[in-house]
Amino acid sequence: MELLDNHWQPQTHLQARPAEISSAVDRVLIIAYRKKKKESQRRFWARFGVTQSRGSRFESGAEIPAPVSILLGLYFTKTVSDADLGRAERLMVSPDAAALLNPGQ
């Protein structure tokens, strides 16, 4: 999926694409990647903290919020792995998460 990997590379030109085109391309690439991996929407979107129904809306054209979009970009450029996302999720649900997120309190 070379297109997928290249889509999240830093842009070297100053001309921005219209938002409608960019989100449509993102949606198509995300769907293609998920289907290539033979993953359900539930499984794919869960790794990013997104419910199946919200992921379905993203795939249907709803705007993807910046934090999710950034995480997707890191994932597709292999900066963040499934293991990294799993560790982050476990950390967030652990009883010690509040202490780790708010040191000194």
N, CA, C and O atoms as CSV, one atom per row, in Angstrom:
chain,resi,resn,atom,element,x,y,z
A,1,MET,N,N,0.838,-1.185,0.000
A,1,MET,CA,C,0.000,0.000,0.000
A,1,MET,C,C,0.883,1.249,0.000
A,1,MET,O,O,0.876,2.034,0.948
A,2,GLU,N,N,1.614,1.406,-1.047
A,2,GLU,CA,C,2.507,2.555,-1.147
A,2,GLU,C,C,1.753,3.868,-1.035
A,2,GLU,O,O,2.234,4.809,-0.402
A,3,LEU,N,N,0.580,3.940,-1.640
A,3,LEU,CA,C,-0.198,5.171,-1.549
A,3,LEU,C,C,-0.519,5.515,-0.111
A,3,LEU,O,O,-0.469,6.681,0.281
A,4,LEU,N,N,-0.846,4.511,0.673
A,4,LEU,CA,C,-1.188,4.733,2.066
A,4,LEU,C,C,0.003,5.280,2.825
A,4,LEU,O,O,-0.131,6.244,3.580
A,5,ASP,N,N,1.163,4.679,2.636
A,5,ASP,CA,C,2.350,5.133,3.337
A,5,ASP,C,C,2.725,6.548,2.920
A,5,ASP,O,O,3.115,7.359,3.761
A,6,ASN,N,N,2.611,6.852,1.633
A,6,ASN,CA,C,3.006,8.164,1.146
A,6,ASN,C,C,2.019,9.256,1.512
A,6,ASN,O,O,2.395,10.426,1.576
A,7,HIS,N,N,0.776,8.904,1.752
A,7,HIS,CA,C,-0.244,9.911,2.021
A,7,HIS,C,C,0.090,10.723,3.262
A,7,HIS,O,O,-0.205,11.917,3.301
A,8,TRP,N,N,0.688,10.122,4.270
A,8,TRP,CA,C,0.959,10.821,5.513
A,8,TRP,C,C,2.384,11.370,5.593
A,8,TRP,O,O,2.822,11.788,6.664
A,9,GLN,N,N,3.099,11.373,4.489
A,9,GLN,CA,C,4.435,11.958,4.469
A,9,GLN,C,C,4.310,13.477,4.486
A,9,GLN,O,O,3.341,14.022,3.957
A,10,PRO,N,N,5.295,14.177,5.097
A,10,PRO,CA,C,5.246,15.638,5.117
A,10,PRO,C,C,5.171,16.194,3.693
A,10,PRO,O,O,5.857,15.714,2.791
A,11,GLN,N,N,4.354,17.180,3.513
A,11,GLN,CA,C,4.191,17.799,2.209
A,11,GLN,C,C,5.364,18.735,1.949
A,11,GLN,O,O,5.711,19.548,2.805
A,12,THR,N,N,5.972,18.627,0.779
A,12,THR,CA,C,7.119,19.462,0.455
A,12,THR,C,C,6.717,20.710,-0.308
A,12,THR,O,O,7.554,21.578,-0.556
A,13,HIS,N,N,5.449,20.814,-0.684
A,13,HIS,CA,C,4.988,21.997,-1.388
A,13,HIS,C,C,4.003,22.746,-0.512
A,13,HIS,O,O,3.478,22.190,0.452
A,14,LEU,N,N,3.753,23.990,-0.836
A,14,LEU,CA,C,2.904,24.824,-0.002
A,14,LEU,C,C,1.439,24.786,-0.402
A,14,LEU,O,O,0.588,25.284,0.334
A,15,GLN,N,N,1.132,24.211,-1.541
A,15,GLN,CA,C,-0.245,24.172,-1.997
A,15,GLN,C,C,-1.010,23.100,-1.228
A,15,GLN,O,O,-0.666,21.920,-1.290
A,16,ALA,N,N,-2.046,23.514,-0.504
A,16,ALA,CA,C,-2.859,22.566,0.263
A,16,ALA,C,C,-3.992,22.048,-0.605
A,16,ALA,O,O,-4.498,22.751,-1.479
A,17,ARG,N,N,-4.381,20.803,-0.348
A,17,ARG,CA,C,-5.512,20.233,-1.063
A,17,ARG,C,C,-6.790,20.628,-0.342
A,17,ARG,O,O,-6.786,20.789,0.878
A,18,PRO,N,N,-7.881,20.786,-1.077
A,18,PRO,CA,C,-9.155,21.078,-0.420
A,18,PRO,C,C,-9.498,19.972,0.574
A,18,PRO,O,O,-9.179,18.804,0.349
A,19,ALA,N,N,-10.150,20.348,1.672
A,19,ALA,CA,C,-10.475,19.395,2.737
A,19,ALA,C,C,-11.306,18.230,2.232
A,19,ALA,O,O,-11.109,17.097,2.671
A,20,GLU,N,N,-12.246,18.491,1.302
A,20,GLU,CA,C,-13.108,17.404,0.830
A,20,GLU,C,C,-12.289,16.328,0.123
A,20,GLU,O,O,-12.532,15.135,0.304
A,21,ILE,N,N,-11.328,16.752,-0.672
A,21,ILE,CA,C,-10.510,15.791,-1.407
A,21,ILE,C,C,-9.641,15.013,-0.439
A,21,ILE,O,O,-9.537,13.790,-0.537
A,22,SER,N,N,-9.016,15.714,0.493
A,22,SER,CA,C,-8.125,15.072,1.454
A,22,SER,C,C,-8.868,14.032,2.286
A,22,SER,O,O,-8.380,12.914,2.453
A,23,SER,N,N,-10.058,14.391,2.818
A,23,SER,CA,C,-10.788,13.440,3.653
A,23,SER,C,C,-11.280,12.254,2.837
A,23,SER,O,O,-11.332,11.134,3.346
A,24,ALA,N,N,-11.645,12.483,1.572
A,24,ALA,CA,C,-12.098,11.381,0.727
A,24,ALA,C,C,-10.953,10.420,0.466
A,24,ALA,O,O,-11.148,9.205,0.494
A,25,VAL,N,N,-9.763,10.945,0.214
A,25,VAL,CA,C,-8.604,10.088,-0.018
A,25,VAL,C,C,-8.276,9.329,1.257
A,25,VAL,O,O,-8.025,8.125,1.210
A,26,ASP,N,N,-8.273,10.008,2.389
A,26,ASP,CA,C,-8.001,9.348,3.661
A,26,ASP,C,C,-8.962,8.175,3.867
A,26,ASP,O,O,-8.554,7.070,4.227
A,27,ARG,N,N,-10.228,8.442,3.632
A,27,ARG,CA,C,-11.259,7.432,3.843
A,27,ARG,C,C,-11.016,6.224,2.947
A,27,ARG,O,O,-11.076,5.085,3.410
A,28,VAL,N,N,-10.747,6.462,1.693
A,28,VAL,CA,C,-10.522,5.375,0.740
A,28,VAL,C,C,-9.289,4.568,1.141
A,28,VAL,O,O,-9.310,3.338,1.094
A,29,LEU,N,N,-8.232,5.247,1.529
A,29,LEU,CA,C,-7.003,4.550,1.906
A,29,LEU,C,C,-7.174,3.747,3.197
A,29,LEU,O,O,-6.659,2.635,3.319
A,30,ILE,N,N,-7.893,4.315,4.146
A,30,ILE,CA,C,-8.131,3.603,5.411
A,30,ILE,C,C,-8.952,2.336,5.159
A,30,ILE,O,O,-8.627,1.266,5.673
A,31,ILE,N,N,-10.006,2.464,4.373
A,31,ILE,CA,C,-10.854,1.305,4.066
A,31,ILE,C,C,-10.036,0.236,3.346
A,31,ILE,O,O,-10.120,-0.946,3.678
A,32,ALA,N,N,-9.246,0.658,2.360
A,32,ALA,CA,C,-8.430,-0.300,1.600
A,32,ALA,C,C,-7.442,-1.019,2.514
A,32,ALA,O,O,-7.263,-2.231,2.399
A,33,TYR,N,N,-6.807,-0.290,3.412
A,33,TYR,CA,C,-5.849,-0.893,4.335
A,33,TYR,C,C,-6.545,-1.900,5.248
A,33,TYR,O,O,-6.073,-3.023,5.426
A,34,ARG,N,N,-7.689,-1.478,5.829
A,34,ARG,CA,C,-8.415,-2.352,6.755
A,34,ARG,C,C,-8.869,-3.628,6.058
A,34,ARG,O,O,-8.773,-4.718,6.623
A,35,LYS,N,N,-9.359,-3.493,4.840
A,35,LYS,CA,C,-9.828,-4.671,4.099
A,35,LYS,C,C,-8.659,-5.559,3.678
A,35,LYS,O,O,-8.777,-6.785,3.685
A,36,LYS,N,N,-7.540,-4.952,3.315
A,36,LYS,CA,C,-6.360,-5.741,2.953
A,36,LYS,C,C,-5.903,-6.597,4.140
A,36,LYS,O,O,-5.477,-7.738,3.968
A,37,LYS,N,N,-6.000,-6.026,5.343
A,37,LYS,CA,C,-5.628,-6.747,6.559
A,37,LYS,C,C,-6.734,-7.674,7.049
A,37,LYS,O,O,-6.557,-8.401,8.026
A,38,LYS,N,N,-7.887,-7.644,6.355
A,38,LYS,CA,C,-9.046,-8.479,6.703
A,38,LYS,C,C,-9.490,-8.251,8.146
A,38,LYS,O,O,-9.760,-9.199,8.884
A,39,GLU,N,N,-9.560,-6.987,8.532
A,39,GLU,CA,C,-9.988,-6.637,9.884
A,39,GLU,C,C,-11.380,-6.038,9.858
A,39,GLU,O,O,-11.750,-5.330,8.921
A,40,SER,N,N,-12.136,-6.325,10.882
A,40,SER,CA,C,-13.453,-5.712,11.033
A,40,SER,C,C,-13.261,-4.246,11.437
A,40,SER,O,O,-12.195,-3.846,11.905
A,41,GLN,N,N,-14.311,-3.471,11.244
A,41,GLN,CA,C,-14.248,-2.079,11.696
A,41,GLN,C,C,-14.017,-2.031,13.197
A,41,GLN,O,O,-13.231,-1.216,13.679
A,42,ARG,N,N,-14.687,-2.887,13.928
A,42,ARG,CA,C,-14.555,-2.891,15.388
A,42,ARG,C,C,-13.101,-3.088,15.809
A,42,ARG,O,O,-12.581,-2.346,16.642
A,43,ARG,N,N,-12.459,-4.085,15.232
A,43,ARG,CA,C,-11.075,-4.382,15.618
A,43,ARG,C,C,-10.116,-3.275,15.169
A,43,ARG,O,O,-9.253,-2.847,15.936
A,44,PHE,N,N,-10.270,-2.814,13.923
A,44,PHE,CA,C,-9.370,-1.787,13.410
A,44,PHE,C,C,-9.466,-0.506,14.228
A,44,PHE,O,O,-8.449,0.007,14.696
A,45,TRP,N,N,-10.675,0.014,14.405
A,45,TRP,CA,C,-10.842,1.304,15.065
A,45,TRP,C,C,-10.605,1.238,16.565
A,45,TRP,O,O,-10.259,2.253,17.169
A,46,ALA,N,N,-10.781,0.079,17.184
A,46,ALA,CA,C,-10.558,-0.045,18.626
A,46,ALA,C,C,-9.119,0.290,19.004
A,46,ALA,O,O,-8.875,0.851,20.072
A,47,ARG,N,N,-8.168,-0.046,18.140
A,47,ARG,CA,C,-6.773,0.233,18.472
A,47,ARG,C,C,-6.504,1.727,18.579
A,47,ARG,O,O,-5.496,2.130,19.160
A,48,PHE,N,N,-7.403,2.569,18.020
A,48,PHE,CA,C,-7.245,4.020,18.084
A,48,PHE,C,C,-8.207,4.655,19.087
A,48,PHE,O,O,-8.341,5.877,19.147
A,49,GLY,N,N,-8.879,3.805,19.876
A,49,GLY,CA,C,-9.812,4.306,20.880
A,49,GLY,C,C,-11.119,4.796,20.289
A,49,GLY,O,O,-11.785,5.652,20.872
A,50,VAL,N,N,-11.492,4.260,19.137
A,50,VAL,CA,C,-12.699,4.690,18.422
A,50,VAL,C,C,-13.671,3.513,18.363
A,50,VAL,O,O,-13.272,2.379,18.096
A,51,THR,N,N,-14.949,3.792,18.615
A,51,THR,CA,C,-15.950,2.727,18.536
A,51,THR,C,C,-16.189,2.323,17.083
A,51,THR,O,O,-15.830,3.051,16.158
A,52,GLN,N,N,-16.790,1.169,16.898
A,52,GLN,CA,C,-17.097,0.689,15.546
A,52,GLN,C,C,-18.030,1.657,14.839
A,52,GLN,O,O,-17.830,1.963,13.663
A,53,SER,N,N,-19.044,2.141,15.538
A,53,SER,CA,C,-20.011,3.024,14.874
A,53,SER,C,C,-19.364,4.349,14.468
A,53,SER,O,O,-19.665,4.881,13.399
A,54,ARG,N,N,-18.481,4.884,15.306
A,54,ARG,CA,C,-17.798,6.134,14.950
A,54,ARG,C,C,-16.820,5.890,13.795
A,54,ARG,O,O,-16.715,6.713,12.886
A,55,GLY,N,N,-16.107,4.760,13.834
A,55,GLY,CA,C,-15.212,4.409,12.736
A,55,GLY,C,C,-15.961,4.263,11.431
A,55,GLY,O,O,-15.467,4.668,10.379
A,56,SER,N,N,-17.149,3.689,11.491
A,56,SER,CA,C,-17.984,3.559,10.303
A,56,SER,C,C,-18.336,4.940,9.741
A,56,SER,O,O,-18.330,5.148,8.527
A,57,ARG,N,N,-18.639,5.876,10.640
A,57,ARG,CA,C,-18.939,7.237,10.191
A,57,ARG,C,C,-17.718,7.884,9.545
A,57,ARG,O,O,-17.847,8.590,8.545
A,58,PHE,N,N,-16.531,7.648,10.111
A,58,PHE,CA,C,-15.312,8.175,9.498
A,58,PHE,C,C,-15.135,7.594,8.097
A,58,PHE,O,O,-14.798,8.309,7.153
A,59,GLU,N,N,-15.365,6.291,7.978
A,59,GLU,CA,C,-15.212,5.633,6.685
A,59,GLU,C,C,-16.279,6.093,5.686
A,59,GLU,O,O,-16.091,5.974,4.475
A,60,SER,N,N,-17.384,6.613,6.190
A,60,SER,CA,C,-18.453,7.113,5.318
A,60,SER,C,C,-18.277,8.590,4.976
A,60,SER,O,O,-19.076,9.155,4.229
A,61,GLY,N,N,-17.238,9.213,5.517
A,61,GLY,CA,C,-16.966,10.592,5.140
A,61,GLY,C,C,-16.988,11.604,6.259
A,61,GLY,O,O,-16.684,12.773,6.022
A,62,ALA,N,N,-17.341,11.202,7.482
A,62,ALA,CA,C,-17.316,12.149,8.596
A,62,ALA,C,C,-15.882,12.593,8.849
A,62,ALA,O,O,-14.937,11.835,8.627
A,63,GLU,N,N,-15.732,13.815,9.311
A,63,GLU,CA,C,-14.400,14.349,9.572
A,63,GLU,C,C,-13.743,13.592,10.734
A,63,GLU,O,O,-14.369,13.351,11.766
A,64,ILE,N,N,-12.496,13.230,10.548
A,64,ILE,CA,C,-11.740,12.535,11.587
A,64,ILE,C,C,-11.067,13.594,12.448
A,64,ILE,O,O,-10.338,14.435,11.923
A,65,PRO,N,N,-11.296,13.572,13.764
A,65,PRO,CA,C,-10.690,14.574,14.637
A,65,PRO,C,C,-9.159,14.520,14.567
A,65,PRO,O,O,-8.576,13.468,14.305
A,66,ALA,N,N,-8.530,15.656,14.801
A,66,ALA,CA,C,-7.077,15.769,14.687
A,66,ALA,C,C,-6.322,14.710,15.507
A,66,ALA,O,O,-5.397,14.101,14.970
A,67,PRO,N,N,-6.666,14.461,16.775
A,67,PRO,CA,C,-5.897,13.455,17.525
A,67,PRO,C,C,-5.946,12.064,16.889
A,67,PRO,O,O,-4.937,11.359,16.860
A,68,VAL,N,N,-7.108,11.670,16.383
A,68,VAL,CA,C,-7.240,10.358,15.738
A,68,VAL,C,C,-6.470,10.359,14.424
A,68,VAL,O,O,-5.800,9.382,14.089
A,69,SER,N,N,-6.568,11.450,13.687
A,69,SER,CA,C,-5.850,11.562,12.419
A,69,SER,C,C,-4.342,11.485,12.631
A,69,SER,O,O,-3.639,10.829,11.862
A,70,ILE,N,N,-3.846,12.149,13.664
A,70,ILE,CA,C,-2.415,12.107,13.979
A,70,ILE,C,C,-2.004,10.682,14.330
A,70,ILE,O,O,-0.978,10.191,13.861
A,71,LEU,N,N,-2.809,10.026,15.155
A,71,LEU,CA,C,-2.507,8.647,15.536
A,71,LEU,C,C,-2.517,7.722,14.325
A,71,LEU,O,O,-1.660,6.845,14.211
A,72,LEU,N,N,-3.470,7.904,13.424
A,72,LEU,CA,C,-3.506,7.114,12.193
A,72,LEU,C,C,-2.244,7.345,11.375
A,72,LEU,O,O,-1.658,6.398,10.851
A,73,GLY,N,N,-1.830,8.590,11.267
A,73,GLY,CA,C,-0.621,8.904,10.521
A,73,GLY,C,C,0.605,8.240,11.114
A,73,GLY,O,O,1.439,7.704,10.385
A,74,LEU,N,N,0.719,8.273,12.440
A,74,LEU,CA,C,1.846,7.617,13.106
A,74,LEU,C,C,1.803,6.107,12.902
A,74,LEU,O,O,2.838,5.462,12.737
A,75,TYR,N,N,0.603,5.557,12.916
A,75,TYR,CA,C,0.438,4.121,12.724
A,75,TYR,C,C,0.813,3.709,11.304
A,75,TYR,O,O,1.538,2.734,11.109
A,76,PHE,N,N,0.317,4.453,10.310
A,76,PHE,CA,C,0.569,4.096,8.916
A,76,PHE,C,C,2.014,4.333,8.491
A,76,PHE,O,O,2.491,3.704,7.546
A,77,THR,N,N,2.704,5.221,9.166
A,77,THR,CA,C,4.125,5.442,8.855
A,77,THR,C,C,5.014,4.553,9.730
A,77,THR,O,O,6.238,4.683,9.729
A,78,LYS,N,N,4.374,3.653,10.471
A,78,LYS,CA,C,5.066,2.671,11.305
A,78,LYS,C,C,5.905,3.309,12.415
A,78,LYS,O,O,6.901,2.738,12.858
A,79,THR,N,N,5.491,4.496,12.855
A,79,THR,CA,C,6.124,5.152,13.994
A,79,THR,C,C,5.552,4.587,15.282
A,79,THR,O,O,6.248,4.493,16.292
A,80,VAL,N,N,4.273,4.208,15.241
A,80,VAL,CA,C,3.571,3.610,16.366
A,80,VAL,C,C,3.069,2.245,15.912
A,80,VAL,O,O,2.474,2.119,14.842
A,81,SER,N,N,3.311,1.231,16.728
A,81,SER,CA,C,2.918,-0.134,16.371
A,81,SER,C,C,1.652,-0.558,17.119
A,81,SER,O,O,1.172,0.148,18.006
A,82,ASP,N,N,1.128,-1.719,16.743
A,82,ASP,CA,C,-0.002,-2.293,17.480
A,82,ASP,C,C,0.376,-2.497,18.945
A,82,ASP,O,O,-0.440,-2.255,19.835
A,83,ALA,N,N,1.604,-2.939,19.200
A,83,ALA,CA,C,2.058,-3.158,20.573
A,83,ALA,C,C,2.067,-1.847,21.355
A,83,ALA,O,O,1.662,-1.813,22.517
A,84,ASP,N,N,2.526,-0.770,20.723
A,84,ASP,CA,C,2.535,0.542,21.383
A,84,ASP,C,C,1.115,0.966,21.749
A,84,ASP,O,O,0.863,1.432,22.861
A,85,LEU,N,N,0.198,0.799,20.810
A,85,LEU,CA,C,-1.189,1.179,21.064
A,85,LEU,C,C,-1.802,0.320,22.159
A,85,LEU,O,O,-2.570,0.822,22.979
A,86,GLY,N,N,-1.475,-0.960,22.184
A,86,GLY,CA,C,-1.977,-1.851,23.232
A,86,GLY,C,C,-1.459,-1.462,24.605
A,86,GLY,O,O,-2.209,-1.458,25.580
A,87,ARG,N,N,-0.166,-1.133,24.679
A,87,ARG,CA,C,0.402,-0.691,25.961
A,87,ARG,C,C,-0.255,0.600,26.435
A,87,ARG,O,O,-0.548,0.747,27.622
A,88,ALA,N,N,-0.485,1.523,25.532
A,88,ALA,CA,C,-1.129,2.788,25.891
A,88,ALA,C,C,-2.540,2.543,26.412
A,88,ALA,O,O,-2.962,3.163,27.388
A,89,GLU,N,N,-3.266,1.641,25.760
A,89,GLU,CA,C,-4.627,1.340,26.209
A,89,GLU,C,C,-4.621,0.706,27.596
A,89,GLU,O,O,-5.424,1.070,28.455
A,90,ARG,N,N,-3.712,-0.244,27.807
A,90,ARG,CA,C,-3.630,-0.887,29.127
A,90,ARG,C,C,-3.266,0.131,30.203
A,90,ARG,O,O,-3.780,0.067,31.320
A,91,LEU,N,N,-2.399,1.050,29.875
A,91,LEU,CA,C,-2.008,2.077,30.830
A,91,LEU,C,C,-3.203,2.943,31.213
A,91,LEU,O,O,-3.388,3.277,32.384
A,92,MET,N,N,-4.006,3.303,30.227
A,92,MET,CA,C,-5.148,4.180,30.479
A,92,MET,C,C,-6.213,3.532,31.351
A,92,MET,O,O,-6.933,4.236,32.059
A,93,VAL,N,N,-6.330,2.221,31.316
A,93,VAL,CA,C,-7.357,1.561,32.123
A,93,VAL,C,C,-6.811,1.021,33.443
A,93,VAL,O,O,-7.567,0.479,34.249
A,94,SER,N,N,-5.511,1.165,33.668
A,94,SER,CA,C,-4.939,0.649,34.911
A,94,SER,C,C,-5.266,1.582,36.070
A,94,SER,O,O,-5.431,2.786,35.870
A,95,PRO,N,N,-5.362,1.036,37.279
A,95,PRO,CA,C,-5.654,1.865,38.453
A,95,PRO,C,C,-4.566,2.912,38.709
A,95,PRO,O,O,-4.825,3.940,39.334
A,96,ASP,N,N,-3.365,2.651,38.231
A,96,ASP,CA,C,-2.268,3.581,38.458
A,96,ASP,C,C,-2.182,4.681,37.401
A,96,ASP,O,O,-1.291,5.528,37.467
A,97,ALA,N,N,-3.096,4.679,36.428
A,97,ALA,CA,C,-3.028,5.635,35.329
A,97,ALA,C,C,-3.096,7.078,35.814
A,97,ALA,O,O,-2.361,7.932,35.318
A,98,ALA,N,N,-3.968,7.358,36.777
A,98,ALA,CA,C,-4.091,8.731,37.269
A,98,ALA,C,C,-2.789,9.216,37.889
A,98,ALA,O,O,-2.392,10.365,37.695
A,99,ALA,N,N,-2.123,8.334,38.639
A,99,ALA,CA,C,-0.847,8.721,39.255
A,99,ALA,C,C,0.220,8.946,38.198
A,99,ALA,O,O,1.039,9.856,38.330
A,100,LEU,N,N,0.223,8.135,37.158
A,100,LEU,CA,C,1.223,8.289,36.102
A,100,LEU,C,C,0.976,9.540,35.263
A,100,LEU,O,O,1.919,10.189,34.810
A,101,LEU,N,N,-0.297,9.871,35.061
A,101,LEU,CA,C,-0.637,11.039,34.239
A,101,LEU,C,C,-0.530,12.339,35.018
A,101,LEU,O,O,-0.375,13.404,34.422
A,102,ASN,N,N,-0.609,12.269,36.325
A,102,ASN,CA,C,-0.543,13.468,37.182
A,102,ASN,C,C,0.514,13.301,38.259
A,102,ASN,O,O,0.176,13.229,39.440
A,103,PRO,N,N,1.791,13.237,37.883
A,103,PRO,CA,C,2.834,13.024,38.884
A,103,PRO,C,C,2.886,14.171,39.882
A,103,PRO,O,O,2.647,15.327,39.533
A,104,GLY,N,N,3.198,13.840,41.109
A,104,GLY,CA,C,3.335,14.841,42.156
A,104,GLY,C,C,2.034,15.227,42.834
A,104,GLY,O,O,2.026,16.123,43.677
A,105,GLN,N,N,0.944,14.579,42.490
A,105,GLN,CA,C,-0.329,14.909,43.144
A,105,GLN,C,C,-0.689,13.867,44.156
A,105,GLN,O,O,-1.728,13.973,44.808
